[in-house]
Amino acid sequence: LSVPALVQPEVLARSFFLSTDCAHGVHPNYASKHQAEHRPDFHKGIVIKTNANQRYATTPLTAALFREVCKRAEVPVQDFVVRNDSPCGSTIGPIISAKTGVRTIDIGAPQWGMHSCRETCASSDAMHLRTLCKAFYALFREVDNSTAKL
Protein backbone atom coordinates (compact mmCIF):
# COMPACT_ATOMS: atom_id res chain seq x y z
CA LEU A 1 0.00 0.00 0.00
CA SER A 2 1.40 3.37 -0.95
CA VAL A 3 0.02 6.84 -1.47
CA PRO A 4 -0.12 7.84 -5.15
CA ALA A 5 2.27 10.66 -6.01
CA LEU A 6 -0.67 12.72 -7.26
CA VAL A 7 -2.18 13.03 -3.76
CA GLN A 8 -1.15 16.33 -2.26
CA PRO A 9 0.06 16.37 1.36
CA GLU A 10 -2.57 19.03 2.10
CA VAL A 11 -5.29 16.57 1.09
CA LEU A 12 -3.93 13.87 3.37
CA ALA A 13 -3.57 16.33 6.25
CA ARG A 14 -7.27 17.23 6.04
CA SER A 15 -8.46 13.65 5.52
CA PHE A 16 -10.02 11.34 8.09
CA PHE A 17 -10.43 7.57 7.79
CA LEU A 18 -13.23 5.65 9.51
CA SER A 19 -11.97 2.10 9.91
CA THR A 20 -15.42 0.61 10.39
CA ASP A 21 -16.53 -2.92 11.17
CA CYS A 22 -17.95 -4.54 14.30
CA ALA A 23 -16.87 -4.51 17.94
CA HIS A 24 -16.91 -7.26 20.55
CA GLY A 25 -20.14 -6.64 22.46
CA VAL A 26 -20.65 -8.01 25.95
CA HIS A 27 -22.00 -11.53 25.62
CA PRO A 28 -24.04 -12.59 28.68
CA ASN A 29 -22.22 -15.92 28.85
CA TYR A 30 -18.77 -14.29 28.75
CA ALA A 31 -19.28 -10.96 30.54
CA SER A 32 -16.09 -11.51 32.56
CA LYS A 33 -14.06 -11.06 29.35
CA HIS A 34 -14.79 -7.32 29.51
CA GLN A 35 -13.69 -4.71 32.01
CA ALA A 36 -16.55 -3.07 33.91
CA GLU A 37 -15.75 0.33 32.37
CA HIS A 38 -15.57 -0.95 28.78
CA ARG A 39 -18.63 -3.05 28.09
CA PRO A 40 -20.14 -2.38 24.66
CA ASP A 41 -23.82 -3.25 24.92
CA PHE A 42 -26.46 -3.69 22.25
CA HIS A 43 -28.77 -0.73 21.55
CA LYS A 44 -26.33 1.78 23.09
CA GLY A 45 -24.58 3.04 19.98
CA ILE A 46 -21.36 2.92 18.03
CA VAL A 47 -18.19 1.68 19.73
CA ILE A 48 -14.87 3.53 19.65
CA LYS A 49 -12.17 0.84 19.78
CA THR A 50 -8.87 1.61 21.54
CA ASN A 51 -5.79 -0.50 22.22
CA ALA A 52 -2.60 0.62 23.96
CA ASN A 53 -0.56 -1.76 21.77
CA GLN A 54 -1.75 0.04 18.63
CA ARG A 55 -3.84 -2.86 17.34
CA TYR A 56 -6.45 -0.16 16.64
CA ALA A 57 -5.65 3.25 15.14
CA THR A 58 -7.79 5.37 17.47
CA THR A 59 -6.03 8.32 19.09
CA PRO A 60 -7.35 10.87 21.61
CA LEU A 61 -7.63 13.44 18.80
CA THR A 62 -9.52 11.18 16.40
CA ALA A 63 -11.81 10.04 19.22
CA ALA A 64 -12.60 13.66 20.17
CA LEU A 65 -13.41 14.62 16.57
CA PHE A 66 -15.56 11.52 16.19
CA ARG A 67 -17.42 12.16 19.45
CA GLU A 68 -18.27 15.68 18.32
CA VAL A 69 -19.69 14.44 15.00
CA CYS A 70 -21.73 11.84 16.90
CA LYS A 71 -22.97 14.47 19.34
CA ARG A 72 -24.17 16.72 16.53
CA ALA A 73 -25.79 13.77 14.75
CA GLU A 74 -27.38 12.50 17.99
CA VAL A 75 -25.69 9.11 17.63
CA PRO A 76 -24.82 7.41 20.94
CA VAL A 77 -21.20 6.35 21.48
CA GLN A 78 -19.56 3.68 23.65
CA ASP A 79 -15.93 2.86 24.40
CA PHE A 80 -14.07 -0.42 24.20
CA VAL A 81 -10.55 -0.94 25.47
CA VAL A 82 -9.09 -4.43 25.27
CA ARG A 83 -8.12 -5.94 28.59
CA ASN A 84 -4.36 -6.10 29.15
CA ASP A 85 -4.51 -9.86 29.75
CA SER A 86 -6.50 -10.57 26.61
CA PRO A 87 -5.21 -11.01 23.07
CA CYS A 88 -6.52 -8.63 20.47
CA GLY A 89 -6.99 -8.82 16.74
CA SER A 90 -6.49 -5.80 14.54
CA THR A 91 -8.07 -3.93 11.65
CA ILE A 92 -6.82 -2.15 8.56
CA GLY A 93 -6.90 1.12 10.52
CA PRO A 94 -3.31 1.03 11.83
CA ILE A 95 -1.99 0.01 8.41
CA ILE A 96 -3.79 2.80 6.54
CA SER A 97 -2.80 5.35 9.16
CA ALA A 98 0.87 4.31 9.16
CA LYS A 99 1.18 4.19 5.37
CA THR A 100 -0.72 7.40 4.57
CA GLY A 101 -0.49 9.56 7.68
CA VAL A 102 -4.25 10.06 7.53
CA ARG A 103 -6.01 10.54 10.88
CA THR A 104 -7.84 7.30 11.63
CA ILE A 105 -10.30 5.89 14.11
CA ASP A 106 -11.46 2.30 14.59
CA ILE A 107 -15.18 2.03 15.25
CA GLY A 108 -17.92 -0.54 14.99
CA ALA A 109 -21.34 -1.74 16.03
CA PRO A 110 -21.38 -4.13 19.00
CA GLN A 111 -21.75 -7.76 18.04
CA TRP A 112 -21.80 -11.20 19.67
CA GLY A 113 -20.05 -14.21 18.22
CA MET A 114 -17.65 -12.38 15.92
CA HIS A 115 -16.25 -14.69 13.24
CA SER A 116 -18.76 -17.43 14.12
CA CYS A 117 -21.67 -18.80 12.13
CA ARG A 118 -24.07 -17.00 14.50
CA GLU A 119 -22.90 -13.41 14.57
CA THR A 120 -25.54 -11.27 16.24
CA CYS A 121 -26.02 -7.52 16.47
CA ALA A 122 -28.83 -5.11 17.30
CA SER A 123 -30.84 -3.60 14.47
CA SER A 124 -30.81 -0.27 16.32
CA ASP A 125 -27.00 -0.24 16.27
CA ALA A 126 -27.02 -0.91 12.52
CA MET A 127 -29.26 2.15 12.20
CA HIS A 128 -26.92 4.16 14.44
CA LEU A 129 -24.05 3.23 12.13
CA ARG A 130 -26.02 4.22 9.04
CA THR A 131 -27.01 7.56 10.61
CA LEU A 132 -23.41 8.19 11.64
CA CYS A 133 -22.00 7.49 8.17
CA LYS A 134 -24.45 9.86 6.52
CA ALA A 135 -23.86 12.54 9.16
CA PHE A 136 -20.10 12.16 9.01
CA TYR A 137 -20.00 13.34 5.40
CA ALA A 138 -22.32 16.23 6.20
CA LEU A 139 -20.69 17.39 9.46
CA PHE A 140 -17.03 16.40 9.59
CA ARG A 141 -15.53 19.34 7.71
CA GLU A 142 -17.31 21.82 9.99
CA VAL A 143 -16.20 19.94 13.12
CA ASP A 144 -12.63 19.63 11.85
CA ASN A 145 -12.43 23.32 10.96
CA SER A 146 -13.75 24.38 14.38
CA THR A 147 -11.20 22.25 16.24
CA ALA A 148 -8.31 23.42 14.06
CA LYS A 149 -8.49 26.76 15.92
CA LEU A 150 -7.66 25.18 19.28
C-alpha positions as CSV (number, residue, x, y, z in Angstrom):
1,L,0.0,0.0,0.0
2,S,1.4,3.4,-1.0
3,V,0.0,6.8,-1.5
4,P,-0.1,7.8,-5.1
5,A,2.3,10.7,-6.0
6,L,-0.7,12.7,-7.3
7,V,-2.2,13.0,-3.8
8,Q,-1.1,16.3,-2.3
9,P,0.1,16.4,1.4
10,E,-2.6,19.0,2.1
11,V,-5.3,16.6,1.1
12,L,-3.9,13.9,3.4
13,A,-3.6,16.3,6.3
14,R,-7.3,17.2,6.0
15,S,-8.5,13.7,5.5
16,F,-10.0,11.3,8.1
17,F,-10.4,7.6,7.8
18,L,-13.2,5.7,9.5
19,S,-12.0,2.1,9.9
20,T,-15.4,0.6,10.4
21,D,-16.5,-2.9,11.2
22,C,-18.0,-4.5,14.3
23,A,-16.9,-4.5,17.9
24,H,-16.9,-7.3,20.6
25,G,-20.1,-6.6,22.5
26,V,-20.6,-8.0,25.9
27,H,-22.0,-11.5,25.6
28,P,-24.0,-12.6,28.7
29,N,-22.2,-15.9,28.8
30,Y,-18.8,-14.3,28.8
31,A,-19.3,-11.0,30.5
32,S,-16.1,-11.5,32.6
33,K,-14.1,-11.1,29.3
34,H,-14.8,-7.3,29.5
35,Q,-13.7,-4.7,32.0
36,A,-16.5,-3.1,33.9
37,E,-15.7,0.3,32.4
38,H,-15.6,-0.9,28.8
39,R,-18.6,-3.1,28.1
40,P,-20.1,-2.4,24.7
41,D,-23.8,-3.3,24.9
42,F,-26.5,-3.7,22.2
43,H,-28.8,-0.7,21.6
44,K,-26.3,1.8,23.1
45,G,-24.6,3.0,20.0
46,I,-21.4,2.9,18.0
47,V,-18.2,1.7,19.7
48,I,-14.9,3.5,19.7
49,K,-12.2,0.8,19.8
50,T,-8.9,1.6,21.5
51,N,-5.8,-0.5,22.2
52,A,-2.6,0.6,24.0
53,N,-0.6,-1.8,21.8
54,Q,-1.7,0.0,18.6
55,R,-3.8,-2.9,17.3
56,Y,-6.5,-0.2,16.6
57,A,-5.6,3.2,15.1
58,T,-7.8,5.4,17.5
59,T,-6.0,8.3,19.1
60,P,-7.4,10.9,21.6
61,L,-7.6,13.4,18.8
62,T,-9.5,11.2,16.4
63,A,-11.8,10.0,19.2
64,A,-12.6,13.7,20.2
65,L,-13.4,14.6,16.6
66,F,-15.6,11.5,16.2
67,R,-17.4,12.2,19.4
68,E,-18.3,15.7,18.3
69,V,-19.7,14.4,15.0
70,C,-21.7,11.8,16.9
71,K,-23.0,14.5,19.3
72,R,-24.2,16.7,16.5
73,A,-25.8,13.8,14.7
74,E,-27.4,12.5,18.0
75,V,-25.7,9.1,17.6
76,P,-24.8,7.4,20.9
77,V,-21.2,6.3,21.5
78,Q,-19.6,3.7,23.7
79,D,-15.9,2.9,24.4
80,F,-14.1,-0.4,24.2
81,V,-10.5,-0.9,25.5
82,V,-9.1,-4.4,25.3
83,R,-8.1,-5.9,28.6
84,N,-4.4,-6.1,29.1
85,D,-4.5,-9.9,29.7
86,S,-6.5,-10.6,26.6
87,P,-5.2,-11.0,23.1
88,C,-6.5,-8.6,20.5
89,G,-7.0,-8.8,16.7
90,S,-6.5,-5.8,14.5
91,T,-8.1,-3.9,11.7
92,I,-6.8,-2.2,8.6
93,G,-6.9,1.1,10.5
94,P,-3.3,1.0,11.8
95,I,-2.0,0.0,8.4
96,I,-3.8,2.8,6.5
97,S,-2.8,5.4,9.2
98,A,0.9,4.3,9.2
99,K,1.2,4.2,5.4
100,T,-0.7,7.4,4.6
101,G,-0.5,9.6,7.7
102,V,-4.3,10.1,7.5
103,R,-6.0,10.5,10.9
104,T,-7.8,7.3,11.6
105,I,-10.3,5.9,14.1
106,D,-11.5,2.3,14.6
107,I,-15.2,2.0,15.2
108,G,-17.9,-0.5,15.0
109,A,-21.3,-1.7,16.0
110,P,-21.4,-4.1,19.0
111,Q,-21.7,-7.8,18.0
112,W,-21.8,-11.2,19.7
113,G,-20.0,-14.2,18.2
114,M,-17.6,-12.4,15.9
115,H,-16.2,-14.7,13.2
116,S,-18.8,-17.4,14.1
117,C,-21.7,-18.8,12.1
118,R,-24.1,-17.0,14.5
119,E,-22.9,-13.4,14.6
120,T,-25.5,-11.3,16.2
121,C,-26.0,-7.5,16.5
122,A,-28.8,-5.1,17.3
123,S,-30.8,-3.6,14.5
124,S,-30.8,-0.3,16.3
125,D,-27.0,-0.2,16.3
126,A,-27.0,-0.9,12.5
127,M,-29.3,2.1,12.2
128,H,-26.9,4.2,14.4
129,L,-24.0,3.2,12.1
130,R,-26.0,4.2,9.0
131,T,-27.0,7.6,10.6
132,L,-23.4,8.2,11.6
133,C,-22.0,7.5,8.2
134,K,-24.5,9.9,6.5
135,A,-23.9,12.5,9.2
136,F,-20.1,12.2,9.0
137,Y,-20.0,13.3,5.4
138,A,-22.3,16.2,6.2
139,L,-20.7,17.4,9.5
140,F,-17.0,16.4,9.6
141,R,-15.5,19.3,7.7
142,E,-17.3,21.8,10.0
143,V,-16.2,19.9,13.1
144,D,-12.6,19.6,11.9
145,N,-12.4,23.3,11.0
146,S,-13.7,24.4,14.4
147,T,-11.2,22.2,16.2
148,A,-8.3,23.4,14.1
149,K,-8.5,26.8,15.9
150,L,-7.7,25.2,19.3
